[in-house]
Amino acid sequence: MDKRMNGEKKNENFQNLQKALTENSFEGHFCSLYVFYTIMGNKWTLMIMGSLINGTKRNSDLQREVEGISPKMLNQTLKLLIKHKMVDKKVYPEVPPKVEYWLTEFGKSTADPLMALLNWTVEWQDELKEFH
């Protein structure tokens, strides 16, 4: 009985998700899950956010810590995260310019949901490897 109730709850969750994805719009925009995916749905965003969770970083720190990212991609991703208020920055009036980046409270709020997603991927890693 307990397994069946768990299955029924999962089915209800999927139905709610489907409804949100197909019916939920706000002034012509897709649902908030879609918006979240457009921001977080690439490896560079996740890696930059993971680096910034440890505190304020300069561009050179991020370039060093986010292995494989080009300077152009780093700057594009930081601009996107700033636009969506996940990251903030301060530019110091120095020569050469000094710029620091950090997670906003909104950016920090993604830690728990992303950790839950990470735990899910670890739990199902064998099945996920079949697709990669």
N, CA and C atoms as a LAMMPS dump frame, in Angstrom:
ITEM: TIMESTEP
0
ITEM: NUMBER OF ATOMS
396
ITEM: BOX BOUNDS ff ff ff
-5.0000000000000000e+02 5.0000000000000000e+02
-5.0000000000000000e+02 5.0000000000000000e+02
-5.0000000000000000e+02 5.0000000000000000e+02
ITEM: ATOMS id mol type element x y z
1 1 1 N 0.825 -1.194 0
2 1 2 C 0 0 0
3 1 3 C 0.871 1.261 0
4 2 1 N 1.953 1.251 0.795
5 2 2 C 2.821 2.414 0.887
6 2 3 C 3.477 2.727 -0.455
7 3 1 N 3.934 1.662 -1.167
8 3 2 C 4.549 1.855 -2.478
9 3 3 C 3.543 2.44 -3.464
10 4 1 N 2.302 1.955 -3.382
11 4 2 C 1.273 2.438 -4.287
12 4 3 C 0.999 3.926 -4.03
13 5 1 N 0.955 4.312 -2.761
14 5 2 C 0.724 5.713 -2.418
15 5 3 C 1.883 6.573 -2.924
16 6 1 N 3.101 6.047 -2.786
17 6 2 C 4.265 6.756 -3.285
18 6 3 C 4.166 6.921 -4.798
19 7 1 N 3.766 5.864 -5.494
20 7 2 C 3.58 5.918 -6.941
21 7 3 C 2.486 6.89 -7.336
22 8 1 N 1.401 6.911 -6.567
23 8 2 C 0.313 7.849 -6.84
24 8 3 C 0.781 9.294 -6.654
25 9 1 N 1.591 9.534 -5.644
26 9 2 C 2.118 10.879 -5.394
27 9 3 C 3.032 11.316 -6.539
28 10 1 N 3.891 10.39 -7.013
29 10 2 C 4.764 10.711 -8.14
30 10 3 C 3.937 11.013 -9.38
31 11 1 N 2.879 10.219 -9.611
32 11 2 C 2.006 10.445 -10.756
33 11 3 C 1.353 11.826 -10.658
34 12 1 N 0.903 12.174 -9.462
35 12 2 C 0.304 13.496 -9.247
36 12 3 C 1.331 14.599 -9.501
37 13 1 N 2.564 14.393 -9.052
38 13 2 C 3.625 15.377 -9.287
39 13 3 C 3.888 15.57 -10.777
40 14 1 N 3.926 14.461 -11.534
41 14 2 C 4.146 14.563 -12.973
42 14 3 C 2.982 15.259 -13.664
43 15 1 N 1.768 14.989 -13.215
44 15 2 C 0.606 15.666 -13.794
45 15 3 C 0.67 17.168 -13.523
46 16 1 N 1.055 17.535 -12.31
47 16 2 C 1.2 18.953 -11.981
48 16 3 C 2.31 19.605 -12.802
49 17 1 N 3.407 18.881 -13
50 17 2 C 4.507 19.392 -13.814
51 17 3 C 4.057 19.593 -15.253
52 18 1 N 3.366 18.599 -15.8
53 18 2 C 2.879 18.698 -17.173
54 18 3 C 1.942 19.898 -17.319
55 19 1 N 1.056 20.072 -16.363
56 19 2 C 0.131 21.205 -16.397
57 19 3 C 0.898 22.525 -16.36
58 20 1 N 1.895 22.607 -15.492
59 20 2 C 2.688 23.834 -15.386
60 20 3 C 3.419 24.134 -16.683
61 21 1 N 3.939 23.109 -17.322
62 21 2 C 4.706 23.307 -18.551
63 21 3 C 3.826 23.683 -19.733
64 22 1 N 2.592 23.186 -19.766
65 22 2 C 1.745 23.41 -20.936
66 22 3 C 0.752 24.552 -20.77
67 23 1 N 0.306 24.801 -19.55
68 23 2 C -0.759 25.786 -19.359
69 23 3 C -0.312 27.05 -18.657
70 24 1 N 0.717 26.966 -17.885
71 24 2 C 1.1 28.081 -17.031
72 24 3 C 1.925 29.089 -17.814
73 25 1 N 1.379 30.24 -18.033
74 25 2 C 2.151 31.297 -18.683
75 25 3 C 1.893 32.6 -17.95
76 26 1 N 2.798 33.511 -18.111
77 26 2 C 2.675 34.814 -17.48
78 26 3 C 3.02 35.851 -18.529
79 27 1 N 2.033 36.566 -18.995
80 27 2 C 2.202 37.588 -20.021
81 27 3 C 2.988 37.069 -21.227
82 28 1 N 2.607 35.892 -21.697
83 28 2 C 3.215 35.35 -22.9
84 28 3 C 4.517 34.613 -22.699
85 29 1 N 5.002 34.495 -21.474
86 29 2 C 6.251 33.78 -21.206
87 29 3 C 5.946 32.379 -20.698
88 30 1 N 6.88 31.476 -20.902
89 30 2 C 6.718 30.121 -20.394
90 30 3 C 6.793 30.11 -18.876
91 31 1 N 6.478 28.972 -18.313
92 31 2 C 6.45 28.846 -16.857
93 31 3 C 7.834 29.065 -16.239
94 32 1 N 7.843 29.244 -14.944
95 32 2 C 9.082 29.552 -14.235
96 32 3 C 10.112 28.431 -14.335
97 33 1 N 9.672 27.182 -14.485
98 33 2 C 10.615 26.078 -14.653
99 33 3 C 11.41 26.254 -15.946
100 34 1 N 10.752 26.691 -16.994
101 34 2 C 11.426 26.941 -18.257
102 34 3 C 12.436 28.084 -18.102
103 35 1 N 12.036 29.133 -17.399
104 35 2 C 12.938 30.267 -17.167
105 35 3 C 14.169 29.798 -16.397
106 36 1 N 13.943 28.992 -15.356
107 36 2 C 15.056 28.457 -14.576
108 36 3 C 16 27.658 -15.472
109 37 1 N 15.447 26.825 -16.337
110 37 2 C 16.281 26.006 -17.216
111 37 3 C 17.094 26.878 -18.175
112 38 1 N 16.506 27.946 -18.692
113 38 2 C 17.257 28.786 -19.625
114 38 3 C 18.447 29.452 -18.946
115 39 1 N 18.324 29.706 -17.642
116 39 2 C 19.441 30.31 -16.907
117 39 3 C 20.46 29.25 -16.507
118 40 1 N 19.989 28.15 -15.943
119 40 2 C 20.866 27.161 -15.312
120 40 3 C 21.217 25.978 -16.21
121 41 1 N 20.65 25.923 -17.398
122 41 2 C 20.751 24.721 -18.217
123 41 3 C 22.034 24.549 -19.002
124 42 1 N 23.144 25.054 -18.525
125 42 2 C 24.414 24.761 -19.199
126 42 3 C 25.509 24.56 -18.158
127 43 1 N 26.539 23.855 -18.558
128 43 2 C 27.572 23.485 -17.582
129 43 3 C 28.342 24.687 -17.051
130 44 1 N 28.508 25.723 -17.859
131 44 2 C 29.3 26.864 -17.402
132 44 3 C 28.604 27.591 -16.262
133 45 1 N 27.298 27.761 -16.373
134 45 2 C 26.552 28.428 -15.304
135 45 3 C 26.717 27.675 -13.997
136 46 1 N 26.528 26.369 -14.048
137 46 2 C 26.634 25.558 -12.834
138 46 3 C 28.039 25.614 -12.249
139 47 1 N 29.051 25.59 -13.11
140 47 2 C 30.429 25.616 -12.624
141 47 3 C 30.79 26.98 -12.025
142 48 1 N 30.318 28.053 -12.642
143 48 2 C 30.574 29.392 -12.105
144 48 3 C 29.853 29.563 -10.775
145 49 1 N 28.591 29.141 -10.715
146 49 2 C 27.832 29.24 -9.465
147 49 3 C 28.51 28.411 -8.378
148 50 1 N 29 27.233 -8.743
149 50 2 C 29.694 26.386 -7.778
150 50 3 C 30.956 27.04 -7.245
151 51 1 N 31.65 27.76 -8.093
152 51 2 C 32.854 28.468 -7.659
153 51 3 C 32.503 29.646 -6.754
154 52 1 N 31.45 30.366 -7.102
155 52 2 C 31.065 31.547 -6.33
156 52 3 C 30.406 31.21 -4.997
157 53 1 N 29.938 29.975 -4.837
158 53 2 C 29.32 29.599 -3.558
159 53 3 C 30.346 29.698 -2.43
160 54 1 N 31.623 29.638 -2.784
161 54 2 C 32.694 29.728 -1.79
162 54 3 C 33.092 31.161 -1.466
163 55 1 N 32.449 32.137 -2.098
164 55 2 C 32.744 33.53 -1.779
165 55 3 C 33.047 34.376 -2.998
166 56 1 N 33.385 35.614 -2.751
167 56 2 C 33.669 36.599 -3.791
168 56 3 C 34.909 36.195 -4.582
169 57 1 N 34.811 36.349 -5.905
170 57 2 C 35.927 35.983 -6.79
171 57 3 C 36.147 37.075 -7.824
172 58 1 N 37.384 37.17 -8.251
173 58 2 C 37.732 38.037 -9.373
174 58 3 C 37.668 37.217 -10.653
175 59 1 N 37.674 37.927 -11.778
176 59 2 C 37.597 37.27 -13.072
177 59 3 C 38.703 36.237 -13.234
178 60 1 N 39.914 36.579 -12.829
179 60 2 C 41.046 35.657 -12.976
180 60 3 C 40.871 34.409 -12.109
181 61 1 N 40.253 34.558 -10.925
182 61 2 C 39.977 33.398 -10.066
183 61 3 C 39.011 32.449 -10.762
184 62 1 N 37.944 33.02 -11.317
185 62 2 C 36.938 32.199 -11.999
186 62 3 C 37.542 31.522 -13.228
187 63 1 N 38.344 32.256 -13.968
188 63 2 C 38.986 31.691 -15.158
189 63 3 C 39.844 30.483 -14.784
190 64 1 N 40.525 30.576 -13.671
191 64 2 C 41.389 29.488 -13.209
192 64 3 C 40.563 28.312 -12.666
193 65 1 N 39.496 28.601 -11.917
194 65 2 C 38.724 27.556 -11.244
195 65 3 C 37.743 26.829 -12.161
196 66 1 N 37.227 27.52 -13.17
197 66 2 C 36.26 26.907 -14.084
198 66 3 C 37.046 26.374 -15.279
199 67 1 N 37.491 25.154 -15.135
200 67 2 C 38.393 24.544 -16.11
201 67 3 C 37.751 24.434 -17.491
202 68 1 N 38.473 24.941 -18.495
203 68 2 C 38.044 24.794 -19.876
204 68 3 C 37.205 25.939 -20.423
205 69 1 N 36.809 26.878 -19.587
206 69 2 C 35.974 27.981 -20.07
207 69 3 C 36.855 29.048 -20.715
208 70 1 N 36.395 29.56 -21.854
209 70 2 C 37.133 30.638 -22.516
210 70 3 C 36.792 31.967 -21.839
211 71 1 N 37.665 32.952 -21.954
212 71 2 C 37.355 34.264 -21.376
213 71 3 C 36.039 34.842 -21.911
214 72 1 N 35.785 34.648 -23.199
215 72 2 C 34.547 35.153 -23.802
216 72 3 C 33.327 34.48 -23.179
217 73 1 N 33.36 33.159 -23.033
218 73 2 C 32.229 32.427 -22.459
219 73 3 C 32.045 32.78 -20.986
220 74 1 N 33.144 32.965 -20.27
221 74 2 C 33.06 33.372 -18.867
222 74 3 C 32.334 34.707 -18.752
223 75 1 N 32.733 35.681 -19.566
224 75 2 C 32.102 36.998 -19.517
225 75 3 C 30.642 36.951 -19.946
226 76 1 N 30.314 36.171 -20.973
227 76 2 C 28.918 36.039 -21.411
228 76 3 C 28.058 35.432 -20.308
229 77 1 N 28.573 34.396 -19.666
230 77 2 C 27.813 33.716 -18.616
231 77 3 C 27.649 34.615 -17.398
232 78 1 N 28.693 35.334 -17.027
233 78 2 C 28.583 36.274 -15.908
234 78 3 C 27.551 37.364 -16.206
235 79 1 N 27.541 37.881 -17.434
236 79 2 C 26.548 38.896 -17.812
237 79 3 C 25.131 38.345 -17.687
238 80 1 N 24.922 37.098 -18.122
239 80 2 C 23.605 36.464 -18.013
240 80 3 C 23.197 36.32 -16.55
241 81 1 N 24.123 35.866 -15.71
242 81 2 C 23.826 35.68 -14.288
243 81 3 C 23.563 37.017 -13.592
244 82 1 N 24.248 38.062 -13.998
245 82 2 C 23.999 39.397 -13.443
246 82 3 C 22.63 39.898 -13.906
247 83 1 N 22.329 39.698 -15.178
248 83 2 C 21.028 40.113 -15.726
249 83 3 C 19.873 39.473 -14.955
250 84 1 N 20.037 38.216 -14.583
251 84 2 C 18.986 37.477 -13.875
252 84 3 C 19.122 37.579 -12.355
253 85 1 N 19.991 38.484 -11.905
254 85 2 C 20.151 38.79 -10.48
255 85 3 C 20.607 37.603 -9.633
256 86 1 N 21.332 36.683 -10.258
257 86 2 C 21.922 35.558 -9.534
258 86 3 C 23.302 35.939 -8.996
259 87 1 N 23.974 36.823 -9.713
260 87 2 C 25.328 37.265 -9.38
261 87 3 C 25.343 38.792 -9.398
262 88 1 N 26.158 39.363 -8.553
263 88 2 C 26.366 40.811 -8.564
264 88 3 C 27.862 41.064 -8.716
265 89 1 N 28.205 42.289 -9.065
266 89 2 C 29.621 42.613 -9.239
267 89 3 C 29.899 44.017 -8.745
268 90 1 N 31.167 44.241 -8.443
269 90 2 C 31.642 45.577 -8.085
270 90 3 C 32.884 45.854 -8.906
271 91 1 N 32.894 47.016 -9.559
272 91 2 C 34.045 47.457 -10.34
273 91 3 C 34.752 48.538 -9.536
274 92 1 N 36.026 48.303 -9.263
275 92 2 C 36.834 49.265 -8.522
276 92 3 C 37.527 50.206 -9.512
277 93 1 N 37.575 51.498 -9.202
278 93 2 C 38.206 52.464 -10.116
279 93 3 C 39.73 52.417 -10.009
280 94 1 N 40.29 51.356 -10.55
281 94 2 C 41.738 51.155 -10.515
282 94 3 C 42.244 50.879 -11.92
283 95 1 N 43.541 50.994 -12.081
284 95 2 C 44.185 50.612 -13.333
285 95 3 C 45.255 49.601 -12.99
286 96 1 N 45.184 48.384 -13.516
287 96 2 C 44.1 47.844 -14.342
288 96 3 C 42.823 47.672 -13.52
289 97 1 N 41.675 47.6 -14.195
290 97 2 C 40.406 47.501 -13.486
291 97 3 C 40.323 46.236 -12.628
292 98 1 N 39.758 46.403 -11.456
293 98 2 C 39.534 45.272 -10.553
294 98 3 C 38.023 45.073 -10.464
295 99 1 N 37.566 43.847 -10.766
296 99 2 C 36.142 43.522 -10.723
297 99 3 C 35.966 42.287 -9.855
298 100 1 N 35.007 42.347 -8.939
299 100 2 C 34.7 41.207 -8.078
300 100 3 C 33.259 40.764 -8.307
301 101 1 N 33.051 39.448 -8.23
302 101 2 C 31.732 38.849 -8.433
303 101 3 C 31.364 38.022 -7.212
304 102 1 N 30.072 37.978 -6.899
305 102 2 C 29.578 37.148 -5.8
306 102 3 C 28.131 36.772 -6.066
307 103 1 N 27.692 35.707 -5.404
308 103 2 C 26.299 35.279 -5.516
309 103 3 C 25.408 36.208 -4.701
310 104 1 N 24.283 36.571 -5.27
311 104 2 C 23.268 37.311 -4.528
312 104 3 C 22.514 36.321 -3.64
313 105 1 N 21.636 36.828 -2.802
314 105 2 C 20.798 35.929 -1.994
315 105 3 C 19.962 35.037 -2.906
316 106 1 N 19.473 35.606 -4.003
317 106 2 C 18.711 34.823 -4.979
318 106 3 C 19.581 33.713 -5.564
319 107 1 N 20.814 34.039 -5.913
320 107 2 C 21.737 33.036 -6.435
321 107 3 C 22.033 31.949 -5.423
322 108 1 N 22.245 32.353 -4.161
323 108 2 C 22.509 31.377 -3.097
324 108 3 C 21.315 30.464 -2.867
325 109 1 N 20.113 30.963 -3.137
326 109 2 C 18.906 30.163 -2.899
327 109 3 C 18.803 28.959 -3.825
328 110 1 N 19.631 28.911 -4.864
329 110 2 C 19.601 27.768 -5.78
330 110 3 C 20.385 26.57 -5.247
331 111 1 N 21.144 26.752 -4.176
332 111 2 C 22.019 25.681 -3.676
333 111 3 C 21.243 24.414 -3.318
334 112 1 N 20.164 24.528 -2.558
335 112 2 C 19.419 23.33 -2.143
336 112 3 C 18.759 22.609 -3.316
337 113 1 N 18.039 23.319 -4.215
338 113 2 C 17.462 22.602 -5.358
339 113 3 C 18.518 21.956 -6.25
340 114 1 N 19.636 22.65 -6.455
341 114 2 C 20.694 22.07 -7.286
342 114 3 C 21.339 20.874 -6.606
343 115 1 N 21.461 20.915 -5.288
344 115 2 C 22.012 19.775 -4.55
345 115 3 C 21.074 18.576 -4.653
346 116 1 N 19.775 18.819 -4.58
347 116 2 C 18.801 17.734 -4.742
348 116 3 C 18.929 17.117 -6.132
349 117 1 N 19.105 17.95 -7.145
350 117 2 C 19.282 17.451 -8.504
351 117 3 C 20.585 16.668 -8.628
352 118 1 N 21.65 17.162 -8.019
353 118 2 C 22.928 16.448 -8.029
354 118 3 C 22.789 15.085 -7.363
355 119 1 N 22.129 15.048 -6.21
356 119 2 C 21.92 13.772 -5.514
357 119 3 C 21.127 12.8 -6.378
358 120 1 N 20.136 13.304 -7.095
359 120 2 C 19.349 12.456 -7.992
360 120 3 C 20.239 11.89 -9.1
361 121 1 N 21.115 12.725 -9.673
362 121 2 C 21.986 12.235 -10.745
363 121 3 C 22.975 11.194 -10.234
364 122 1 N 23.436 11.342 -8.989
365 122 2 C 24.337 10.345 -8.403
366 122 3 C 23.586 9.033 -8.194
367 123 1 N 22.364 9.126 -7.685
368 123 2 C 21.56 7.927 -7.438
369 123 3 C 21.264 7.166 -8.727
370 124 1 N 21.072 7.873 -9.816
371 124 2 C 20.689 7.252 -11.085
372 124 3 C 21.806 7.319 -12.126
373 125 1 N 23.054 7.432 -11.68
374 125 2 C 24.154 7.631 -12.615
375 125 3 C 24.31 6.499 -13.63
376 126 1 N 24.056 5.263 -13.234
377 126 2 C 24.199 4.159 -14.188
378 126 3 C 23.203 4.292 -15.332
379 127 1 N 21.962 4.637 -14.996
380 127 2 C 20.95 4.816 -16.034
381 127 3 C 21.263 6.031 -16.903
382 128 1 N 21.762 7.082 -16.303
383 128 2 C 22.081 8.291 -17.052
384 128 3 C 23.273 8.087 -17.982
385 129 1 N 24.209 7.221 -17.599
386 129 2 C 25.38 6.948 -18.445
387 129 3 C 24.974 6.339 -19.779
388 130 1 N 23.841 5.644 -19.803
389 130 2 C 23.37 5.035 -21.049
390 130 3 C 23.086 6.085 -22.117
391 131 1 N 22.787 7.306 -21.705
392 131 2 C 22.429 8.359 -22.653
393 131 3 C 23.617 9.193 -23.091
394 132 1 N 24.745 9.002 -22.457
395 132 2 C 25.907 9.847 -22.763
396 132 3 C 26.979 9.07 -23.464
